[in-house]
């Protein structure tokens, strides 16, 4: 992704779609909302990083104050991502 669309800040982005990752980051940056980390987990059937794994990492990151999730958590390994979020 083109580096110029990113802005340093405190919002994590997790997305199953490359295009929607780009759009979410662009929209956040246009509103002067920076990103701590952006993770594309893809929509492929091959298991890799999932929403729960990514949320766990963001929970441990003191720089991340909020998370934007794009896509749905689905499949055999479905767990509700909101159960992974820490309460603040």
Jmol script that loads the backbone (N, CA, C; Angstrom):
load data "model"
ATOM      1  N   UNK A   1       0.853  -1.172   0.000  1.00  0.00           N
ATOM      2  CA  UNK A   1       0.000   0.000   0.000  1.00  0.00           C
ATOM      3  C   UNK A   1       0.894   1.229   0.000  1.00  0.00           C
ATOM      4  N   UNK A   2       0.431   2.267  -0.659  1.00  0.00           N
ATOM      5  CA  UNK A   2       1.237   3.482  -0.709  1.00  0.00           C
ATOM      6  C   UNK A   2       1.397   4.093   0.680  1.00  0.00           C
ATOM      7  N   UNK A   3       2.621   4.323   1.067  1.00  0.00           N
ATOM      8  CA  UNK A   3       2.909   4.832   2.405  1.00  0.00           C
ATOM      9  C   UNK A   3       2.324   6.191   2.708  1.00  0.00           C
ATOM     10  N   UNK A   4       2.086   6.999   1.666  1.00  0.00           N
ATOM     11  CA  UNK A   4       1.615   8.358   1.916  1.00  0.00           C
ATOM     12  C   UNK A   4       0.187   8.413   2.471  1.00  0.00           C
ATOM     13  N   UNK A   5      -0.573   7.319   2.391  1.00  0.00           N
ATOM     14  CA  UNK A   5      -1.933   7.367   2.936  1.00  0.00           C
ATOM     15  C   UNK A   5      -1.954   7.143   4.450  1.00  0.00           C
ATOM     16  N   UNK A   6      -0.874   6.613   5.001  1.00  0.00           N
ATOM     17  CA  UNK A   6      -0.825   6.305   6.425  1.00  0.00           C
ATOM     18  C   UNK A   6      -0.431   7.524   7.241  1.00  0.00           C
ATOM     19  N   UNK A   7      -0.950   7.576   8.457  1.00  0.00           N
ATOM     20  CA  UNK A   7      -0.639   8.651   9.380  1.00  0.00           C
ATOM     21  C   UNK A   7      -0.398   8.009  10.741  1.00  0.00           C
ATOM     22  N   UNK A   8       0.680   8.390  11.402  1.00  0.00           N
ATOM     23  CA  UNK A   8       0.999   7.814  12.704  1.00  0.00           C
ATOM     24  C   UNK A   8      -0.052   8.221  13.732  1.00  0.00           C
ATOM     25  N   UNK A   9      -0.473   7.253  14.539  1.00  0.00           N
ATOM     26  CA  UNK A   9      -1.484   7.545  15.550  1.00  0.00           C
ATOM     27  C   UNK A   9      -1.833   6.334  16.379  1.00  0.00           C
ATOM     28  N   UNK A  10      -3.042   6.321  16.922  1.00  0.00           N
ATOM     29  CA  UNK A  10      -3.413   5.308  17.901  1.00  0.00           C
ATOM     30  C   UNK A  10      -4.557   4.397  17.523  1.00  0.00           C
ATOM     31  N   UNK A  11      -4.891   4.274  16.241  1.00  0.00           N
ATOM     32  CA  UNK A  11      -5.982   3.386  15.840  1.00  0.00           C
ATOM     33  C   UNK A  11      -5.422   2.200  15.063  1.00  0.00           C
ATOM     34  N   UNK A  12      -5.734   1.002  15.532  1.00  0.00           N
ATOM     35  CA  UNK A  12      -5.352  -0.209  14.813  1.00  0.00           C
ATOM     36  C   UNK A  12      -6.407  -0.536  13.771  1.00  0.00           C
ATOM     37  N   UNK A  13      -5.974  -1.117  12.656  1.00  0.00           N
ATOM     38  CA  UNK A  13      -6.904  -1.508  11.596  1.00  0.00           C
ATOM     39  C   UNK A  13      -6.676  -2.985  11.290  1.00  0.00           C
ATOM     40  N   UNK A  14      -7.762  -3.762  11.280  1.00  0.00           N
ATOM     41  CA  UNK A  14      -7.724  -5.183  10.907  1.00  0.00           C
ATOM     42  C   UNK A  14      -8.719  -5.352   9.769  1.00  0.00           C
ATOM     43  N   UNK A  15      -8.284  -5.978   8.678  1.00  0.00           N
ATOM     44  CA  UNK A  15      -9.197  -6.124   7.548  1.00  0.00           C
ATOM     45  C   UNK A  15      -8.962  -7.428   6.802  1.00  0.00           C
ATOM     46  N   UNK A  16     -10.037  -7.976   6.266  1.00  0.00           N
ATOM     47  CA  UNK A  16      -9.962  -9.149   5.403  1.00  0.00           C
ATOM     48  C   UNK A  16      -9.759  -8.747   3.951  1.00  0.00           C
ATOM     49  N   UNK A  17      -9.886  -7.471   3.636  1.00  0.00           N
ATOM     50  CA  UNK A  17      -9.830  -7.004   2.258  1.00  0.00           C
ATOM     51  C   UNK A  17      -8.735  -5.955   2.099  1.00  0.00           C
ATOM     52  N   UNK A  18      -7.838  -6.153   1.137  1.00  0.00           N
ATOM     53  CA  UNK A  18      -6.803  -5.168   0.861  1.00  0.00           C
ATOM     54  C   UNK A  18      -7.390  -3.842   0.444  1.00  0.00           C
ATOM     55  N   UNK A  19      -8.381  -3.881  -0.440  1.00  0.00           N
ATOM     56  CA  UNK A  19      -8.998  -2.647  -0.904  1.00  0.00           C
ATOM     57  C   UNK A  19      -9.688  -1.910   0.244  1.00  0.00           C
ATOM     58  N   UNK A  20     -10.387  -2.642   1.095  1.00  0.00           N
ATOM     59  CA  UNK A  20     -11.079  -1.990   2.206  1.00  0.00           C
ATOM     60  C   UNK A  20     -10.101  -1.517   3.279  1.00  0.00           C
ATOM     61  N   UNK A  21      -8.946  -2.176   3.396  1.00  0.00           N
ATOM     62  CA  UNK A  21      -7.902  -1.675   4.294  1.00  0.00           C
ATOM     63  C   UNK A  21      -7.454  -0.306   3.808  1.00  0.00           C
ATOM     64  N   UNK A  22      -7.163  -0.239   2.515  1.00  0.00           N
ATOM     65  CA  UNK A  22      -6.743   1.021   1.897  1.00  0.00           C
ATOM     66  C   UNK A  22      -7.799   2.099   2.135  1.00  0.00           C
ATOM     67  N   UNK A  23      -9.050   1.767   1.915  1.00  0.00           N
ATOM     68  CA  UNK A  23     -10.139   2.743   2.084  1.00  0.00           C
ATOM     69  C   UNK A  23     -10.279   3.184   3.543  1.00  0.00           C
ATOM     70  N   UNK A  24     -10.208   2.238   4.483  1.00  0.00           N
ATOM     71  CA  UNK A  24     -10.340   2.578   5.901  1.00  0.00           C
ATOM     72  C   UNK A  24      -9.199   3.497   6.344  1.00  0.00           C
ATOM     73  N   UNK A  25      -7.973   3.160   5.945  1.00  0.00           N
ATOM     74  CA  UNK A  25      -6.813   3.981   6.303  1.00  0.00           C
ATOM     75  C   UNK A  25      -6.935   5.372   5.681  1.00  0.00           C
ATOM     76  N   UNK A  26      -7.324   5.414   4.422  1.00  0.00           N
ATOM     77  CA  UNK A  26      -7.483   6.705   3.745  1.00  0.00           C
ATOM     78  C   UNK A  26      -8.520   7.573   4.461  1.00  0.00           C
ATOM     79  N   UNK A  27      -9.660   6.975   4.805  1.00  0.00           N
ATOM     80  CA  UNK A  27     -10.722   7.726   5.479  1.00  0.00           C
ATOM     81  C   UNK A  27     -10.264   8.216   6.858  1.00  0.00           C
ATOM     82  N   UNK A  28      -9.565   7.359   7.602  1.00  0.00           N
ATOM     83  CA  UNK A  28      -9.056   7.775   8.917  1.00  0.00           C
ATOM     84  C   UNK A  28      -8.060   8.918   8.769  1.00  0.00           C
ATOM     85  N   UNK A  29      -7.099   8.772   7.850  1.00  0.00           N
ATOM     86  CA  UNK A  29      -6.067   9.790   7.663  1.00  0.00           C
ATOM     87  C   UNK A  29      -6.657  11.113   7.195  1.00  0.00           C
ATOM     88  N   UNK A  30      -7.663  11.045   6.329  1.00  0.00           N
ATOM     89  CA  UNK A  30      -8.327  12.271   5.860  1.00  0.00           C
ATOM     90  C   UNK A  30      -8.976  13.024   7.018  1.00  0.00           C
ATOM     91  N   UNK A  31      -9.328  12.308   8.072  1.00  0.00           N
ATOM     92  CA  UNK A  31      -9.960  12.915   9.248  1.00  0.00           C
ATOM     93  C   UNK A  31      -8.944  13.172  10.354  1.00  0.00           C
ATOM     94  N   UNK A  32      -7.657  13.101   9.969  1.00  0.00           N
ATOM     95  CA  UNK A  32      -6.549  13.351  10.891  1.00  0.00           C
ATOM     96  C   UNK A  32      -6.517  12.342  12.047  1.00  0.00           C
ATOM     97  N   UNK A  33      -6.934  11.107  11.767  1.00  0.00           N
ATOM     98  CA  UNK A  33      -6.884  10.021  12.740  1.00  0.00           C
ATOM     99  C   UNK A  33      -5.798   9.066  12.275  1.00  0.00           C
ATOM    100  N   UNK A  34      -4.718   8.978  13.051  1.00  0.00           N
ATOM    101  CA  UNK A  34      -3.579   8.149  12.663  1.00  0.00           C
ATOM    102  C   UNK A  34      -3.736   6.706  13.075  1.00  0.00           C
ATOM    103  N   UNK A  35      -2.903   5.848  12.489  1.00  0.00           N
ATOM    104  CA  UNK A  35      -2.958   4.415  12.735  1.00  0.00           C
ATOM    105  C   UNK A  35      -1.700   3.955  13.473  1.00  0.00           C
ATOM    106  N   UNK A  36      -1.886   3.025  14.410  1.00  0.00           N
ATOM    107  CA  UNK A  36      -0.743   2.429  15.119  1.00  0.00           C
ATOM    108  C   UNK A  36      -0.175   1.283  14.297  1.00  0.00           C
ATOM    109  N   UNK A  37      -1.056   0.424  13.813  1.00  0.00           N
ATOM    110  CA  UNK A  37      -0.675  -0.744  13.007  1.00  0.00           C
ATOM    111  C   UNK A  37      -1.869  -1.122  12.145  1.00  0.00           C
ATOM    112  N   UNK A  38      -1.592  -1.608  10.937  1.00  0.00           N
ATOM    113  CA  UNK A  38      -2.644  -2.108  10.056  1.00  0.00           C
ATOM    114  C   UNK A  38      -2.323  -3.550   9.703  1.00  0.00           C
ATOM    115  N   UNK A  39      -3.292  -4.438   9.903  1.00  0.00           N
ATOM    116  CA  UNK A  39      -3.090  -5.865   9.649  1.00  0.00           C
ATOM    117  C   UNK A  39      -4.118  -6.332   8.628  1.00  0.00           C
ATOM    118  N   UNK A  40      -3.636  -6.860   7.520  1.00  0.00           N
ATOM    119  CA  UNK A  40      -4.509  -7.477   6.530  1.00  0.00           C
ATOM    120  C   UNK A  40      -4.502  -8.978   6.743  1.00  0.00           C
ATOM    121  N   UNK A  41      -5.636  -9.540   7.155  1.00  0.00           N
ATOM    122  CA  UNK A  41      -5.680 -10.982   7.433  1.00  0.00           C
ATOM    123  C   UNK A  41      -6.240 -11.773   6.266  1.00  0.00           C
ATOM    124  N   UNK A  42      -6.666 -11.087   5.227  1.00  0.00           N
ATOM    125  CA  UNK A  42      -7.137 -11.775   4.021  1.00  0.00           C
ATOM    126  C   UNK A  42      -8.398 -12.573   4.242  1.00  0.00           C
ATOM    127  N   UNK A  43      -9.023 -12.947   3.157  1.00  0.00           N
ATOM    128  CA  UNK A  43     -10.246 -13.726   3.224  1.00  0.00           C
ATOM    129  C   UNK A  43     -10.048 -15.137   2.709  1.00  0.00           C
ATOM    130  N   UNK A  44      -8.803 -15.530   2.497  1.00  0.00           N
ATOM    131  CA  UNK A  44      -8.513 -16.845   1.958  1.00  0.00           C
ATOM    132  C   UNK A  44      -8.874 -17.945   2.949  1.00  0.00           C
ATOM    133  N   UNK A  45      -9.214 -19.135   2.442  1.00  0.00           N
ATOM    134  CA  UNK A  45      -9.578 -20.229   3.335  1.00  0.00           C
ATOM    135  C   UNK A  45      -8.395 -20.817   4.097  1.00  0.00           C
ATOM    136  N   UNK A  46      -7.174 -20.433   3.774  1.00  0.00           N
ATOM    137  CA  UNK A  46      -6.001 -20.930   4.494  1.00  0.00           C
ATOM    138  C   UNK A  46      -5.918 -20.187   5.821  1.00  0.00           C
ATOM    139  N   UNK A  47      -5.829 -20.948   6.899  1.00  0.00           N
ATOM    140  CA  UNK A  47      -5.837 -20.348   8.220  1.00  0.00           C
ATOM    141  C   UNK A  47      -4.497 -19.698   8.502  1.00  0.00           C
ATOM    142  N   UNK A  48      -4.548 -18.477   8.952  1.00  0.00           N
ATOM    143  CA  UNK A  48      -3.365 -17.711   9.354  1.00  0.00           C
ATOM    144  C   UNK A  48      -3.773 -16.848  10.519  1.00  0.00           C
ATOM    145  N   UNK A  49      -3.416 -15.598  10.475  1.00  0.00           N
ATOM    146  CA  UNK A  49      -3.848 -14.658  11.508  1.00  0.00           C
ATOM    147  C   UNK A  49      -5.342 -14.419  11.355  1.00  0.00           C
ATOM    148  N   UNK A  50      -6.036 -14.333  12.478  1.00  0.00           N
ATOM    149  CA  UNK A  50      -7.468 -14.058  12.437  1.00  0.00           C
ATOM    150  C   UNK A  50      -7.774 -12.827  13.299  1.00  0.00           C
ATOM    151  N   UNK A  51      -9.028 -12.441  13.353  1.00  0.00           N
ATOM    152  CA  UNK A  51      -9.410 -11.262  14.129  1.00  0.00           C
ATOM    153  C   UNK A  51      -9.004 -11.394  15.589  1.00  0.00           C
ATOM    154  N   UNK A  52      -9.197 -12.568  16.174  1.00  0.00           N
ATOM    155  CA  UNK A  52      -8.884 -12.765  17.590  1.00  0.00           C
ATOM    156  C   UNK A  52      -7.387 -12.581  17.834  1.00  0.00           C
ATOM    157  N   UNK A  53      -6.545 -13.194  16.977  1.00  0.00           N
ATOM    158  CA  UNK A  53      -5.084 -13.042  17.112  1.00  0.00           C
ATOM    159  C   UNK A  53      -4.687 -11.573  17.015  1.00  0.00           C
ATOM    160  N   UNK A  54      -5.245 -10.880  16.015  1.00  0.00           N
ATOM    161  CA  UNK A  54      -4.894  -9.475  15.807  1.00  0.00           C
ATOM    162  C   UNK A  54      -5.376  -8.611  16.973  1.00  0.00           C
ATOM    163  N   UNK A  55      -6.587  -8.838  17.465  1.00  0.00           N
ATOM    164  CA  UNK A  55      -7.095  -8.070  18.602  1.00  0.00           C
ATOM    165  C   UNK A  55      -6.250  -8.294  19.851  1.00  0.00           C
ATOM    166  N   UNK A  56      -5.790  -9.520  20.045  1.00  0.00           N
ATOM    167  CA  UNK A  56      -4.925  -9.826  21.181  1.00  0.00           C
ATOM    168  C   UNK A  56      -3.647  -8.997  21.117  1.00  0.00           C
ATOM    169  N   UNK A  57      -3.050  -8.891  19.922  1.00  0.00           N
ATOM    170  CA  UNK A  57      -1.843  -8.074  19.755  1.00  0.00           C
ATOM    171  C   UNK A  57      -2.129  -6.596  20.023  1.00  0.00           C
ATOM    172  N   UNK A  58      -3.248  -6.099  19.506  1.00  0.00           N
ATOM    173  CA  UNK A  58      -3.595  -4.696  19.742  1.00  0.00           C
ATOM    174  C   UNK A  58      -3.852  -4.431  21.222  1.00  0.00           C
ATOM    175  N   UNK A  59      -4.447  -5.380  21.936  1.00  0.00           N
ATOM    176  CA  UNK A  59      -4.682  -5.217  23.380  1.00  0.00           C
ATOM    177  C   UNK A  59      -3.379  -5.038  24.136  1.00  0.00           C
ATOM    178  N   UNK A  60      -2.302  -5.641  23.650  1.00  0.00           N
ATOM    179  CA  UNK A  60      -0.993  -5.562  24.310  1.00  0.00           C
ATOM    180  C   UNK A  60      -0.201  -4.323  23.915  1.00  0.00           C
ATOM    181  N   UNK A  61      -0.667  -3.604  22.911  1.00  0.00           N
ATOM    182  CA  UNK A  61       0.063  -2.452  22.377  1.00  0.00           C
ATOM    183  C   UNK A  61      -0.385  -1.175  23.074  1.00  0.00           C
ATOM    184  N   UNK A  62       0.484  -0.557  23.882  1.00  0.00           N
ATOM    185  CA  UNK A  62       0.089   0.660  24.600  1.00  0.00           C
ATOM    186  C   UNK A  62      -0.164   1.848  23.675  1.00  0.00           C
ATOM    187  N   UNK A  63       0.294   1.783  22.433  1.00  0.00           N
ATOM    188  CA  UNK A  63       0.095   2.875  21.479  1.00  0.00           C
ATOM    189  C   UNK A  63      -1.294   2.840  20.840  1.00  0.00           C
ATOM    190  N   UNK A  64      -1.962   1.686  20.892  1.00  0.00           N
ATOM    191  CA  UNK A  64      -3.264   1.542  20.238  1.00  0.00           C
ATOM    192  C   UNK A  64      -4.382   1.875  21.220  1.00  0.00           C
ATOM    193  N   UNK A  65      -5.203   2.862  20.837  1.00  0.00           N
ATOM    194  CA  UNK A  65      -6.317   3.295  21.690  1.00  0.00           C
ATOM    195  C   UNK A  65      -7.664   2.834  21.173  1.00  0.00           C
ATOM    196  N   UNK A  66      -7.736   2.447  19.902  1.00  0.00           N
ATOM    197  CA  UNK A  66      -8.986   2.006  19.286  1.00  0.00           C
ATOM    198  C   UNK A  66      -8.638   1.065  18.137  1.00  0.00           C
ATOM    199  N   UNK A  67      -9.616   0.278  17.687  1.00  0.00           N
ATOM    200  CA  UNK A  67      -9.402  -0.657  16.582  1.00  0.00           C
ATOM    201  C   UNK A  67     -10.582  -0.572  15.621  1.00  0.00           C
ATOM    202  N   UNK A  68     -10.273  -0.535  14.329  1.00  0.00           N
ATOM    203  CA  UNK A  68     -11.279  -0.615  13.276  1.00  0.00           C
ATOM    204  C   UNK A  68     -11.187  -2.011  12.679  1.00  0.00           C
ATOM    205  N   UNK A  69     -12.306  -2.739  12.644  1.00  0.00           N
ATOM    206  CA  UNK A  69     -12.345  -4.068  12.047  1.00  0.00           C
ATOM    207  C   UNK A  69     -13.183  -4.008  10.775  1.00  0.00           C
ATOM    208  N   UNK A  70     -12.638  -4.532   9.669  1.00  0.00           N
ATOM    209  CA  UNK A  70     -13.340  -4.531   8.397  1.00  0.00           C
ATOM    210  C   UNK A  70     -13.510  -5.977   7.953  1.00  0.00           C
ATOM    211  N   UNK A  71     -14.737  -6.426   7.765  1.00  0.00           N
ATOM    212  CA  UNK A  71     -15.005  -7.816   7.396  1.00  0.00           C
ATOM    213  C   UNK A  71     -15.697  -8.511   8.547  1.00  0.00           C
ATOM    214  N   UNK A  72     -15.988  -9.774   8.341  1.00  0.00           N
ATOM    215  CA  UNK A  72     -16.671 -10.502   9.402  1.00  0.00           C
ATOM    216  C   UNK A  72     -15.813 -11.660   9.886  1.00  0.00           C
ATOM    217  N   UNK A  73     -15.998 -11.990  11.126  1.00  0.00           N
ATOM    218  CA  UNK A  73     -15.338 -13.152  11.707  1.00  0.00           C
ATOM    219  C   UNK A  73     -16.257 -14.340  11.460  1.00  0.00           C
ATOM    220  N   UNK A  74     -15.796 -15.276  10.657  1.00  0.00           N
ATOM    221  CA  UNK A  74     -16.671 -16.391  10.297  1.00  0.00           C
ATOM    222  C   UNK A  74     -15.871 -17.684  10.186  1.00  0.00           C
ATOM    223  N   UNK A  75     -16.591 -18.766  10.005  1.00  0.00           N
ATOM    224  CA  UNK A  75     -15.952 -20.053   9.807  1.00  0.00           C
ATOM    225  C   UNK A  75     -16.002 -20.926  11.036  1.00  0.00           C
ATOM    226  N   UNK A  76     -15.323 -22.073  10.917  1.00  0.00           N
ATOM    227  CA  UNK A  76     -15.328 -23.050  12.012  1.00  0.00           C
ATOM    228  C   UNK A  76     -14.696 -22.503  13.272  1.00  0.00           C
ATOM    229  N   UNK A  77     -13.751 -21.586  13.115  1.00  0.00           N
ATOM    230  CA  UNK A  77     -13.038 -21.072  14.286  1.00  0.00           C
ATOM    231  C   UNK A  77     -13.677 -19.797  14.822  1.00  0.00           C
ATOM    232  N   UNK A  78     -14.938 -19.584  14.530  1.00  0.00           N
ATOM    233  CA  UNK A  78     -15.629 -18.353  14.936  1.00  0.00           C
ATOM    234  C   UNK A  78     -15.654 -18.224  16.450  1.00  0.00           C
ATOM    235  N   UNK A  79     -15.226 -17.099  16.890  1.00  0.00           N
ATOM    236  CA  UNK A  79     -15.379 -16.658  18.276  1.00  0.00           C
ATOM    237  C   UNK A  79     -15.734 -15.198  18.200  1.00  0.00           C
ATOM    238  N   UNK A  80     -16.495 -14.730  19.109  1.00  0.00           N
ATOM    239  CA  UNK A  80     -16.896 -13.340  19.064  1.00  0.00           C
ATOM    240  C   UNK A  80     -15.699 -12.442  19.386  1.00  0.00           C
ATOM    241  N   UNK A  81     -15.276 -11.621  18.408  1.00  0.00           N
ATOM    242  CA  UNK A  81     -14.129 -10.743  18.658  1.00  0.00           C
ATOM    243  C   UNK A  81     -14.341  -9.805  19.836  1.00  0.00           C
ATOM    244  N   UNK A  82     -15.593  -9.385  20.099  1.00  0.00           N
ATOM    245  CA  UNK A  82     -15.807  -8.464  21.210  1.00  0.00           C
ATOM    246  C   UNK A  82     -15.420  -9.089  22.549  1.00  0.00           C
ATOM    247  N   UNK A  83     -15.389 -10.414  22.640  1.00  0.00           N
ATOM    248  CA  UNK A  83     -14.966 -11.076  23.867  1.00  0.00           C
ATOM    249  C   UNK A  83     -13.473 -10.931  24.101  1.00  0.00           C
ATOM    250  N   UNK A  84     -12.721 -10.557  23.056  1.00  0.00           N
ATOM    251  CA  UNK A  84     -11.275 -10.407  23.154  1.00  0.00           C
ATOM    252  C   UNK A  84     -10.886  -8.974  23.502  1.00  0.00           C
ATOM    253  N   UNK A  85     -11.777  -8.024  23.281  1.00  0.00           N
ATOM    254  CA  UNK A  85     -11.452  -6.625  23.526  1.00  0.00           C
ATOM    255  C   UNK A  85     -11.330  -6.354  25.002  1.00  0.00           C
ATOM    256  N   UNK A  86     -10.346  -5.526  25.366  1.00  0.00           N
ATOM    257  CA  UNK A  86     -10.224  -5.155  26.756  1.00  0.00           C
ATOM    258  C   UNK A  86     -11.153  -3.983  27.053  1.00  0.00           C
ATOM    259  N   UNK A  87     -11.618  -3.922  28.231  1.00  0.00           N
ATOM    260  CA  UNK A  87     -12.511  -2.844  28.647  1.00  0.00           C
ATOM    261  C   UNK A  87     -11.663  -1.656  29.080  1.00  0.00           C
ATOM    262  N   UNK A  88     -12.049  -0.464  28.592  1.00  0.00           N
ATOM    263  CA  UNK A  88     -11.331   0.755  29.002  1.00  0.00           C
ATOM    264  C   UNK A  88     -12.300   1.794  29.483  1.00  0.00           C
TER     265      UNK A  88
END
end "model"
wireframe off; spacefill off
backbone 0.3
color backbone group
